[in-house]
């Protein structure tokens, strides 16, 4: 292998690694976003349940 070929291979590997890292990061971000939304929905639901429970309790 000559030096230029090695450089090319390294550059190719680096760009592919970067693309892969970006893909993984995006996936993680979407996953985290989904989790946060789930948590928000859960909190809202819990608040509603507590509210309804209190309403029935103090009636």
C-alpha positions, 0 to 999 in steps of 0.5 A: 500500500502506498501512502496516498492509498492509506490516506484515502482509506483513513479519510473514508473511514473517518467520514463514515465514522462521522456519518455513523456518529451523527446518525446515532446521535440523531437516533438518541435525540429522537429517543430522548425527545420521545421519552420526554414527551411520554413523561410529560403526558404521564405527568399530565395524566397523573395530575388529572387522576389526582385532580379527579380523585380529590374531586370525588374525595371532597364531594 
